[in-house]
Amino acid sequence: RLGVVINHSARKLAMGAKPIKAMAVAVAVQAAFGFRLGHEAALGAARGSASRVVARRTGGLAYERRRRGVATRQFAATVEAAPTMGATTRLTTPSDLLDGVDVFIFDCDGVIWKGDSLIDRVPEVLAKLRAMGKRLFFVTNNSTKSRKGYKKKFDSLGLEVEPEEIFSSSFAAAAYLEQTNFAATGKKVYLIGEVGIEEELALIGVPFIGGPSDVDKKPDMRPGGKLEVDPDVGAVVVGFDRDINYYKIQYAQLAINEGGAQFIATNLDAVTHLTDAQEWAGNGSMVGAIKGCTGKEPHLVGKPSPLMIDYMERKFGLDRSRICMVGDRLDTDVLFGANNGLKTCLTLSGVTTMSKLLSPENHIRPDFYVSSIADYL
């Protein structure tokens, strides 16, 4: 499994490198052999018209790859790293994965449920893992609910999950603001998002405006009209918002462009599971609107950002080499696991199809894949 970790300091070297043929032997990254990303990654070579990259993680902020002589920016300033991996393995014998894992981190949408419908045999799987002494956590990029709200959803689906086992990107946004001592600035947050982020911000005592309270507002766009922005807004947090409107977009644009507010995104998911009937536009569309009018990149706090795994490791004393991240998305769940030294398992019960997983255009491959987590039984 070849690792590609490129940050800004390595860009010129990567772009100036000469191609190398076929497959080159490289120093494997942390995700392959349990080493921490903080050690040096090394030369990697890919199939076809070769690519050469040199990498080092220094708190890396960007992932770039060189392919056919062209450096292509994939996730600007938000994704630490991207693994370039060989063949992935379909899990046919559950013990091949379960015996090497003490902690499972599950994504929720597309893994545990779709919309408000539980995916088949999930209760049996969770019961089996708990009976084996495995520790379980549930980490979702969906910011519409707080941890308290997700606890209610688990309860409504008949799943016994403890509050401390639940982590959401709404919590991650609040945790980031708390870690950076935002409250001490005396500033407030302008929110594009729903009640989940409001509840988490209230818990840490950070004042906020916007969100659901701005659902019916419209800016004055008559001649001479303008939208006044509170000068005390020090951050704009963008989470999934089913009531996003032009007023919210304009307010965020002014707060960031003219007021110098931080731009924080809970996640960049392209699509989400609002119902079990189809995929729906995700928070990536809301964040994209703000990126488009500000020209700025957000600080990402949800997956694949390391914020939540760093928090969990400190709080619970976890050994990353014995953790498996289970999710339905390559560019968030699998990347989150690979970037942070975890084993990875992709489930095809959500947004990722078999054809997408095995496509030659896909360079993010999990250690294992399953049709659903029922394959753990």
C-alpha positions as CSV (number, residue, x, y, z in Angstrom):
1,R,0.0,0.0,0.0
2,L,1.7,3.2,-1.1
3,G,1.2,6.4,0.7
4,V,1.0,9.8,-0.8
5,V,1.2,12.7,1.6
6,I,1.8,16.0,0.1
7,N,1.8,19.3,1.8
8,H,2.7,22.8,0.6
9,S,6.4,22.4,1.4
10,A,6.7,19.4,-0.9
11,R,4.8,20.8,-3.9
12,K,7.7,22.2,-5.9
13,L,9.6,18.9,-5.6
14,A,6.6,16.8,-6.5
15,M,5.9,19.0,-9.6
16,G,9.5,18.9,-10.8
17,A,10.1,15.2,-10.4
18,K,10.7,13.0,-13.5
19,P,8.3,10.1,-14.2
20,I,9.3,6.6,-13.2
21,K,8.2,3.4,-14.9
22,A,5.9,0.7,-13.7
23,M,5.6,0.2,-10.0
24,A,8.2,1.5,-7.7
25,V,9.0,0.2,-4.2
26,A,8.1,2.9,-1.6
27,V,8.3,3.5,2.0
28,A,4.8,2.5,3.2
29,V,2.9,5.1,5.3
30,Q,1.5,4.7,8.7
31,A,-1.9,3.3,7.5
32,A,-0.2,0.2,6.0
33,F,2.1,-0.8,8.8
34,G,0.9,1.1,11.9
35,F,3.4,3.9,11.9
36,R,2.2,7.4,12.8
37,L,1.8,9.9,10.0
38,G,4.4,12.2,11.3
39,H,7.1,9.9,10.2
40,E,8.2,10.4,6.6
41,A,6.2,9.1,3.7
42,A,8.3,8.4,0.7
43,L,8.5,7.8,-3.0
44,G,5.4,6.3,-4.6
45,A,4.8,5.1,-8.1
46,A,1.5,4.5,-9.8
47,R,0.5,2.3,-12.7
48,G,0.2,3.6,-16.3
49,S,2.0,6.7,-17.2
50,A,4.0,7.0,-14.0
51,S,3.8,9.5,-11.3
52,R,6.3,10.5,-8.7
53,V,5.6,12.2,-5.4
54,V,7.6,13.1,-2.4
55,A,5.8,13.6,0.8
56,R,6.2,14.6,4.4
57,R,3.5,15.3,6.9
58,T,4.1,18.5,8.9
59,G,0.5,19.0,9.9
60,G,-0.2,18.8,6.2
61,L,-3.0,20.8,4.7
62,A,-3.3,19.7,1.1
63,Y,-3.4,16.6,-1.0
64,E,-2.0,16.9,-4.5
65,R,-1.1,14.2,-7.0
66,R,1.1,14.3,-10.1
67,R,-0.4,12.3,-13.0
68,R,0.8,12.4,-16.6
69,G,2.9,15.4,-15.8
70,V,0.1,17.5,-14.4
71,A,-0.2,18.4,-10.7
72,T,-3.9,18.2,-9.9
73,R,-5.2,19.7,-6.7
74,Q,-7.8,17.3,-5.2
75,F,-8.8,18.7,-1.9
76,A,-7.5,22.2,-1.4
77,A,-6.2,22.8,2.1
78,T,-8.6,20.4,3.8
79,V,-7.4,16.9,3.2
80,E,-4.1,15.9,4.9
81,A,-3.3,13.0,2.8
82,A,-4.5,10.5,0.3
83,P,-3.4,6.9,0.2
84,T,-2.6,5.3,-3.2
85,M,-3.3,1.7,-2.5
86,G,-3.2,-1.6,-4.3
87,A,-5.9,-4.2,-4.5
88,T,-8.6,-4.2,-1.8
89,T,-10.0,-7.4,-0.3
90,R,-13.6,-8.6,-0.1
91,L,-14.2,-9.8,3.5
92,T,-15.4,-13.4,3.3
93,T,-14.1,-14.6,6.6
94,P,-15.1,-12.2,9.4
95,S,-12.3,-13.2,11.7
96,D,-9.8,-11.9,9.1
97,L,-10.8,-8.4,10.3
98,L,-12.4,-8.9,13.7
99,D,-9.4,-10.7,15.3
100,G,-7.1,-7.8,14.7
101,V,-9.5,-5.0,15.9
102,D,-10.4,-3.9,19.4
103,V,-12.3,-0.8,18.5
104,F,-14.8,-0.2,15.6
105,I,-15.7,3.3,14.5
106,F,-18.9,3.3,12.4
107,D,-20.2,5.9,10.2
108,C,-24.0,6.1,10.5
109,D,-25.7,7.2,7.3
110,G,-25.4,4.4,4.8
111,V,-23.8,2.0,7.4
112,I,-26.2,1.8,10.3
113,W,-29.2,3.4,8.7
114,K,-30.5,5.1,5.6
115,G,-32.7,8.1,6.4
116,D,-34.9,6.7,9.3
117,S,-34.7,3.1,8.2
118,L,-32.3,0.7,9.9
119,I,-30.1,-1.4,7.6
120,D,-30.7,-5.1,7.8
121,R,-29.1,-7.1,10.6
122,V,-27.3,-4.1,12.2
123,P,-28.6,-4.9,15.7
124,E,-27.2,-8.5,15.4
125,V,-23.8,-7.2,14.3
126,L,-23.5,-4.7,17.1
127,A,-24.6,-7.3,19.6
128,K,-22.0,-9.7,18.3
129,L,-19.2,-7.2,18.5
130,R,-20.1,-6.1,22.0
131,A,-20.2,-9.8,23.1
132,M,-16.7,-10.2,21.7
133,G,-15.5,-7.3,23.9
134,K,-15.1,-4.8,21.1
135,R,-15.5,-1.2,21.8
136,L,-17.9,0.7,19.5
137,F,-18.1,4.4,18.5
138,F,-20.3,6.1,16.0
139,V,-18.9,9.0,14.1
140,T,-21.1,10.9,11.6
141,N,-20.5,13.9,9.4
142,N,-24.2,14.8,9.5
143,S,-24.4,18.0,11.6
144,T,-28.2,18.3,11.7
145,K,-28.3,16.7,15.2
146,S,-26.2,17.1,18.3
147,R,-24.9,14.1,20.2
148,K,-28.1,14.3,22.3
149,G,-30.2,14.3,19.2
150,Y,-28.4,11.3,17.8
151,K,-28.9,9.5,21.1
152,K,-32.6,9.9,20.6
153,K,-32.3,8.5,17.0
154,F,-30.4,5.5,18.2
155,D,-33.1,4.9,20.9
156,S,-35.9,5.3,18.3
157,L,-34.3,2.6,16.2
158,G,-34.0,0.2,19.1
159,L,-30.2,0.5,19.3
160,E,-28.5,0.6,22.7
161,V,-25.7,3.2,22.3
162,E,-24.2,5.2,25.1
163,P,-24.0,9.0,24.7
164,E,-20.2,9.0,25.0
165,E,-20.0,6.6,22.0
166,I,-21.5,9.2,19.7
167,F,-19.5,11.8,17.8
168,S,-21.0,14.2,15.2
169,S,-19.6,16.9,13.0
170,S,-21.8,19.4,15.0
171,F,-19.8,18.3,18.1
172,A,-16.5,18.6,16.1
173,A,-17.3,22.2,15.2
174,A,-17.9,23.1,18.8
175,A,-14.8,21.1,19.9
176,Y,-12.6,23.1,17.4
177,L,-13.9,26.4,18.7
178,E,-13.3,25.3,22.3
179,Q,-9.8,24.1,21.5
180,T,-8.9,27.4,19.8
181,N,-10.4,29.3,22.8
182,F,-12.9,31.1,20.6
183,A,-15.1,32.2,23.5
184,A,-12.2,34.3,24.9
185,T,-12.4,36.5,21.8
186,G,-15.8,37.8,22.8
187,K,-17.0,37.1,19.2
188,K,-20.0,35.1,18.1
189,V,-20.7,32.6,15.3
190,Y,-22.8,33.1,12.3
191,L,-24.4,29.7,11.5
192,I,-25.5,28.1,8.3
193,G,-26.9,24.9,9.7
194,E,-29.6,23.4,11.9
195,V,-30.4,22.8,15.5
196,G,-27.6,20.2,16.0
197,I,-24.8,22.8,15.8
198,E,-26.9,25.3,17.9
199,E,-27.1,22.7,20.7
200,E,-23.4,21.9,20.7
201,L,-22.4,25.6,20.6
202,A,-24.8,26.3,23.6
203,L,-23.1,23.6,25.6
204,I,-19.7,25.3,25.4
205,G,-21.1,28.8,25.9
206,V,-20.3,30.2,22.4
207,P,-22.9,32.8,21.3
208,F,-24.4,32.4,17.8
209,I,-26.8,33.9,15.4
210,G,-28.3,32.8,12.1
211,G,-29.3,29.1,11.5
212,P,-33.0,28.3,11.8
213,S,-33.8,31.9,12.9
214,D,-32.9,33.2,9.4
215,V,-35.0,30.8,7.5
216,D,-37.5,33.4,6.3
217,K,-35.2,36.4,5.9
218,K,-34.6,38.1,2.6
219,P,-32.0,40.8,2.0
220,D,-33.0,44.2,0.7
221,M,-32.0,44.1,-3.0
222,R,-33.7,47.3,-4.1
223,P,-31.5,50.2,-5.4
224,G,-29.2,51.2,-2.5
225,G,-30.2,48.2,-0.5
226,K,-27.6,46.4,1.7
227,L,-27.4,43.7,4.3
228,E,-25.9,44.8,7.7
229,V,-23.6,42.3,9.3
230,D,-23.0,42.1,13.1
231,P,-19.3,43.3,13.5
232,D,-18.9,40.8,16.4
233,V,-19.2,37.8,14.1
234,G,-15.8,36.1,14.3
235,A,-16.6,32.8,12.6
236,V,-19.0,31.4,10.1
237,V,-19.8,27.7,10.6
238,V,-21.4,26.0,7.6
239,G,-23.2,22.7,8.2
240,F,-26.0,20.9,6.4
241,D,-29.0,23.3,6.1
242,R,-32.2,22.3,4.5
243,D,-33.4,25.9,4.7
244,I,-30.3,27.6,3.2
245,N,-31.2,30.8,1.3
246,Y,-29.7,33.8,-0.3
247,Y,-29.8,35.8,2.9
248,K,-27.6,33.3,4.7
249,I,-25.2,33.1,1.8
250,Q,-24.8,36.8,1.6
251,Y,-24.5,37.2,5.3
252,A,-21.7,34.6,5.4
253,Q,-20.0,36.2,2.4
254,L,-19.9,39.6,4.0
255,A,-18.8,38.3,7.4
256,I,-15.9,36.4,5.8
257,N,-14.9,38.9,3.0
258,E,-15.4,42.1,4.8
259,G,-15.4,41.1,8.5
260,G,-12.5,38.7,8.4
261,A,-14.5,35.9,10.1
262,Q,-13.1,32.3,10.1
263,F,-14.7,30.0,7.6
264,I,-15.4,26.6,9.2
265,A,-17.1,23.6,7.5
266,T,-18.5,20.6,9.4
267,N,-18.0,18.4,6.3
268,L,-17.7,18.4,2.6
269,D,-20.0,15.4,1.8
270,A,-21.3,15.7,-1.8
271,V,-24.5,13.8,-1.1
272,T,-26.4,12.5,2.0
273,H,-29.2,10.1,2.9
274,L,-32.3,12.1,3.8
275,T,-34.5,9.2,2.8
276,D,-33.8,5.6,1.8
277,A,-35.3,6.3,-1.7
278,Q,-32.5,8.4,-3.2
279,E,-29.4,10.4,-2.5
280,W,-29.7,14.1,-1.7
281,A,-27.3,17.0,-2.2
282,G,-25.1,17.2,0.9
283,N,-23.2,19.8,2.8
284,G,-20.6,20.1,0.1
285,S,-23.2,22.1,-1.9
286,M,-23.6,24.6,1.0
287,V,-19.9,24.9,1.6
288,G,-19.4,25.2,-2.2
289,A,-21.7,28.2,-2.3
290,I,-19.6,30.0,0.4
291,K,-16.3,29.0,-1.3
292,G,-17.6,30.3,-4.5
293,C,-18.4,33.8,-3.3
294,T,-15.4,34.2,-0.9
295,G,-12.7,32.5,-2.8
296,K,-11.6,31.0,0.5
297,E,-11.1,27.4,1.7
298,P,-12.8,26.4,4.9
299,H,-11.2,24.8,7.9
300,L,-12.7,21.3,7.9
301,V,-13.6,19.7,11.3
302,G,-15.5,16.6,10.2
303,K,-14.1,13.5,8.4
304,P,-11.5,13.2,7.0
305,S,-10.1,15.8,9.3
306,P,-8.2,14.2,12.3
307,L,-9.9,16.3,14.9
308,M,-12.3,13.6,16.1
309,I,-9.9,10.7,16.2
310,D,-7.3,12.9,18.0
311,Y,-10.0,13.7,20.6
312,M,-11.1,10.1,21.0
313,E,-7.5,8.9,21.3
314,R,-6.7,11.4,24.1
315,K,-10.0,10.8,25.9
316,F,-10.2,7.0,25.8
317,G,-6.6,6.0,25.5
318,L,-7.1,4.1,22.2
319,D,-4.4,2.3,20.2
320,R,-4.9,3.4,16.6
321,S,-3.3,0.2,15.2
322,R,-6.2,-1.8,16.7
323,I,-9.0,0.5,15.4
324,C,-11.1,0.0,12.2
325,M,-13.0,2.7,10.5
326,V,-16.1,1.4,8.8
327,G,-18.0,3.6,6.4
328,D,-19.7,3.9,3.0
329,R,-17.6,6.8,1.6
330,L,-14.1,6.6,0.1
331,D,-13.2,10.3,0.3
332,T,-14.4,10.8,3.9
333,D,-14.6,7.5,5.9
334,V,-11.8,5.5,4.2
335,L,-9.6,8.5,3.8
336,F,-10.2,9.4,7.5
337,G,-9.1,5.9,8.5
338,A,-6.1,5.7,6.2
339,N,-4.8,9.2,7.1
340,N,-5.0,8.5,10.8
341,G,-3.4,5.1,11.0
342,L,-6.6,3.0,11.3
343,K,-7.7,-0.1,9.5
344,T,-10.5,0.5,7.0
345,C,-13.5,-1.3,5.8
346,L,-15.9,0.0,3.1
347,T,-19.5,-1.0,3.1
348,L,-21.4,-1.0,-0.2
349,S,-24.7,-0.3,1.6
350,G,-24.4,3.4,1.1
351,V,-23.2,5.8,-1.5
352,T,-20.2,3.9,-2.9
353,T,-20.8,1.3,-5.6
354,M,-18.6,-1.7,-6.5
355,S,-17.8,-0.1,-9.9
356,K,-16.7,3.1,-8.2
357,L,-14.5,1.2,-5.7
358,L,-12.8,-0.8,-8.4
359,S,-12.6,2.0,-11.0
360,P,-9.0,2.7,-12.2
361,E,-9.8,6.4,-11.4
362,N,-10.2,5.6,-7.7
363,H,-7.0,5.8,-5.8
364,I,-8.5,5.4,-2.3
365,R,-9.0,1.7,-1.5
366,P,-9.9,0.2,1.9
367,D,-8.3,-2.7,3.5
368,F,-11.5,-4.6,3.2
369,Y,-15.0,-4.1,1.7
370,V,-18.3,-5.7,2.5
371,S,-21.9,-5.6,1.0
372,S,-23.0,-4.4,4.4
373,I,-21.8,-4.9,8.0
374,A,-24.0,-8.0,8.1
375,D,-21.0,-9.7,6.5
376,Y,-19.4,-9.5,10.0
377,L,-21.8,-12.2,11.2
